[in-house]
Amino acid sequence: MTNRYNNSLLTPSLFLKIGGWRQPIIMVDRIIDFIPGEKGSITIIKHVTYNDNYLLGHYPEDPVMPGIMIAEIFGQASEYFSFIDDFCSIYKKGKNVVLNCFSEVAQAIKQPESELILIEHRSRVEGVLVSQNLKFKNSVYPGDTIEVKSSLLLSDINNFKHYLVEARVGKKIIANGTIVNYREDIKFE
Protein backbone atom coordinates (compact mmCIF):
# COMPACT_ATOMS: atom_id res chain seq x y z
CA MET A 1 0.00 0.00 0.00
CA THR A 2 1.38 3.41 -0.99
CA ASN A 3 1.53 6.15 1.61
CA ARG A 4 -0.36 9.05 0.04
CA TYR A 5 2.00 11.56 1.68
CA ASN A 6 4.75 10.29 -0.63
CA ASN A 7 2.80 11.51 -3.66
CA SER A 8 2.92 15.17 -4.55
CA LEU A 9 1.44 17.13 -7.41
CA LEU A 10 4.45 19.41 -7.92
CA THR A 11 8.20 18.95 -7.66
CA PRO A 12 9.76 21.06 -4.88
CA SER A 13 11.44 23.31 -7.45
CA LEU A 14 8.23 23.98 -9.39
CA PHE A 15 6.31 24.32 -6.13
CA LEU A 16 8.49 27.32 -5.22
CA LYS A 17 8.42 28.81 -8.72
CA ILE A 18 4.63 29.01 -8.91
CA GLY A 19 3.88 29.86 -5.28
CA GLY A 20 3.48 33.49 -4.38
CA TRP A 21 5.22 33.02 -1.03
CA ARG A 22 8.74 32.79 0.29
CA GLN A 23 10.31 31.93 3.61
CA PRO A 24 9.40 32.43 6.36
CA ILE A 25 5.74 31.99 5.42
CA ILE A 26 5.60 29.07 3.01
CA MET A 27 2.75 27.27 4.71
CA VAL A 28 2.11 24.42 2.27
CA ASP A 29 4.60 21.56 2.33
CA ARG A 30 2.89 19.21 -0.11
CA ILE A 31 -0.22 18.88 -2.24
CA ILE A 32 -1.58 15.38 -1.71
CA ASP A 33 -4.91 15.53 -3.53
CA PHE A 34 -6.46 17.69 -6.22
CA ILE A 35 -9.79 17.56 -8.01
CA PRO A 36 -10.18 20.20 -10.75
CA GLY A 37 -13.34 22.03 -11.71
CA GLU A 38 -16.26 24.01 -10.37
CA LYS A 39 -16.78 21.67 -7.42
CA GLY A 40 -13.10 20.84 -7.07
CA SER A 41 -10.86 20.69 -4.05
CA ILE A 42 -7.27 20.53 -2.93
CA THR A 43 -5.77 18.75 0.07
CA ILE A 44 -2.39 19.82 1.40
CA ILE A 45 -0.19 19.07 4.35
CA LYS A 46 1.89 21.31 6.58
CA HIS A 47 4.38 19.87 9.04
CA VAL A 48 4.76 22.00 12.16
CA THR A 49 8.26 21.99 13.68
CA TYR A 50 10.09 23.74 16.48
CA ASN A 51 12.09 25.47 13.73
CA ASP A 52 9.06 27.43 12.48
CA ASN A 53 9.99 31.01 13.34
CA TYR A 54 6.48 32.09 14.35
CA LEU A 55 6.67 29.63 17.27
CA LEU A 56 9.66 31.39 18.85
CA GLY A 57 7.54 34.00 20.60
CA HIS A 58 4.15 32.32 20.57
CA TYR A 59 4.59 31.00 24.00
CA PRO A 60 8.27 30.13 24.37
CA GLU A 61 7.61 27.71 27.25
CA ASP A 62 4.65 26.00 25.52
CA PRO A 63 4.77 26.72 21.77
CA VAL A 64 1.44 26.70 19.95
CA MET A 65 0.80 27.58 16.31
CA PRO A 66 -0.91 31.00 16.01
CA GLY A 67 -4.39 30.94 14.49
CA ILE A 68 -3.37 33.53 11.91
CA MET A 69 -0.86 31.04 10.51
CA ILE A 70 -3.61 28.43 10.13
CA ALA A 71 -5.63 31.07 8.27
CA GLU A 72 -2.58 31.63 6.06
CA ILE A 73 -2.47 27.89 5.28
CA PHE A 74 -6.12 28.11 4.21
CA GLY A 75 -5.31 31.02 1.91
CA GLN A 76 -2.25 29.43 0.35
CA ALA A 77 -3.97 26.08 -0.19
CA SER A 78 -6.91 27.83 -1.85
CA GLU A 79 -4.65 29.88 -4.11
CA TYR A 80 -2.77 26.73 -5.15
CA PHE A 81 -6.16 25.21 -5.99
CA SER A 82 -7.14 28.21 -8.14
CA PHE A 83 -3.77 28.36 -9.83
CA ILE A 84 -3.61 24.66 -10.70
CA ASP A 85 -7.25 24.72 -11.78
CA ASP A 86 -6.30 27.60 -14.12
CA PHE A 87 -3.53 25.36 -15.48
CA CYS A 88 -6.11 22.62 -16.18
CA SER A 89 -8.18 25.13 -18.20
CA ILE A 90 -5.13 26.38 -20.12
CA TYR A 91 -4.09 22.78 -20.79
CA LYS A 92 -7.56 21.92 -22.08
CA LYS A 93 -7.50 24.90 -24.48
CA GLY A 94 -4.00 24.10 -25.75
CA LYS A 95 -4.19 20.31 -26.01
CA ASN A 96 -7.94 19.68 -26.11
CA VAL A 97 -7.55 17.27 -23.17
CA VAL A 98 -9.65 17.41 -20.01
CA LEU A 99 -7.77 16.64 -16.79
CA ASN A 100 -10.13 14.96 -14.33
CA CYS A 101 -8.09 13.75 -11.36
CA PHE A 102 -4.88 14.06 -9.36
CA SER A 103 -2.89 11.54 -11.43
CA GLU A 104 -3.88 13.12 -14.77
CA VAL A 105 -2.99 16.62 -13.53
CA ALA A 106 0.32 15.37 -12.09
CA GLN A 107 1.21 13.71 -15.39
CA ALA A 108 0.34 16.86 -17.38
CA ILE A 109 2.37 19.08 -15.05
CA LYS A 110 5.44 16.84 -15.54
CA GLN A 111 5.50 17.59 -19.27
CA PRO A 112 8.40 19.95 -20.14
CA GLU A 113 6.20 22.68 -21.66
CA SER A 114 3.95 22.76 -18.58
CA GLU A 115 6.56 24.45 -16.40
CA LEU A 116 6.67 27.38 -18.85
CA ILE A 117 2.87 27.60 -18.88
CA LEU A 118 2.76 27.65 -15.08
CA ILE A 119 5.53 30.24 -14.68
CA GLU A 120 4.05 32.53 -17.35
CA HIS A 121 0.61 32.29 -15.78
CA ARG A 122 2.04 33.04 -12.31
CA SER A 123 3.52 36.30 -13.64
CA ARG A 124 0.04 37.46 -14.72
CA VAL A 125 -2.11 36.59 -11.71
CA GLU A 126 -2.72 38.92 -8.80
CA GLY A 127 -5.19 38.69 -5.98
CA VAL A 128 -6.07 39.07 -2.33
CA LEU A 129 -7.56 36.72 0.25
CA VAL A 130 -10.09 37.42 2.96
CA SER A 131 -10.89 35.10 5.86
CA GLN A 132 -14.53 34.76 6.78
CA ASN A 133 -16.24 32.84 9.52
CA LEU A 134 -13.17 30.93 10.65
CA LYS A 135 -13.65 28.93 13.83
CA PHE A 136 -10.65 27.67 15.78
CA LYS A 137 -11.45 24.54 17.76
CA ASN A 138 -8.14 23.00 18.89
CA SER A 139 -4.47 23.88 19.16
CA VAL A 140 -1.58 22.82 16.95
CA TYR A 141 1.85 22.03 18.40
CA PRO A 142 5.33 21.30 17.04
CA GLY A 143 5.40 17.74 15.76
CA ASP A 144 1.85 17.91 14.41
CA THR A 145 1.03 17.45 10.74
CA ILE A 146 -1.90 19.56 9.60
CA GLU A 147 -4.02 18.32 6.72
CA VAL A 148 -6.07 21.07 5.07
CA LYS A 149 -8.82 20.61 2.55
CA SER A 150 -10.08 23.58 0.58
CA SER A 151 -13.17 23.04 -1.56
CA LEU A 152 -14.42 25.55 -4.09
CA LEU A 153 -17.97 26.54 -3.20
CA LEU A 154 -18.54 29.02 -6.01
CA SER A 155 -16.97 31.56 -8.34
CA ASP A 156 -19.02 34.72 -8.64
CA ILE A 157 -19.30 37.20 -11.51
CA ASN A 158 -16.90 39.65 -9.82
CA ASN A 159 -13.90 37.25 -9.88
CA PHE A 160 -14.34 36.21 -6.24
CA LYS A 161 -13.84 32.54 -5.42
CA HIS A 162 -15.42 31.23 -2.23
CA TYR A 163 -13.89 28.21 -0.46
CA LEU A 164 -14.97 25.91 2.35
CA VAL A 165 -11.84 25.12 4.38
CA GLU A 166 -11.02 22.65 7.13
CA ALA A 167 -7.80 21.85 9.00
CA ARG A 168 -7.25 18.59 10.87
CA VAL A 169 -4.51 16.96 12.88
CA GLY A 170 -5.36 13.29 12.60
CA LYS A 171 -9.10 13.03 13.18
CA LYS A 172 -9.22 16.19 15.31
CA ILE A 173 -10.67 19.30 13.62
CA ILE A 174 -8.40 22.26 14.31
CA ALA A 175 -10.24 24.99 12.41
CA ASN A 176 -12.84 25.41 9.68
CA GLY A 177 -14.86 28.06 7.91
CA THR A 178 -14.94 29.94 4.64
CA ILE A 179 -12.52 32.22 2.86
CA VAL A 180 -12.83 34.38 -0.23
CA ASN A 181 -10.15 34.97 -2.85
CA TYR A 182 -10.22 37.78 -5.41
CA ARG A 183 -8.08 36.94 -8.43
CA GLU A 184 -7.33 38.87 -11.59
CA ASP A 185 -5.46 37.78 -14.70
CA ILE A 186 -3.49 40.85 -15.71
CA LYS A 187 -3.04 41.14 -19.46
CA PHE A 188 0.29 42.41 -20.72
CA GLU A 189 0.11 44.59 -23.81
Disulfide bonds with the S-S distance in Angstrom:
none
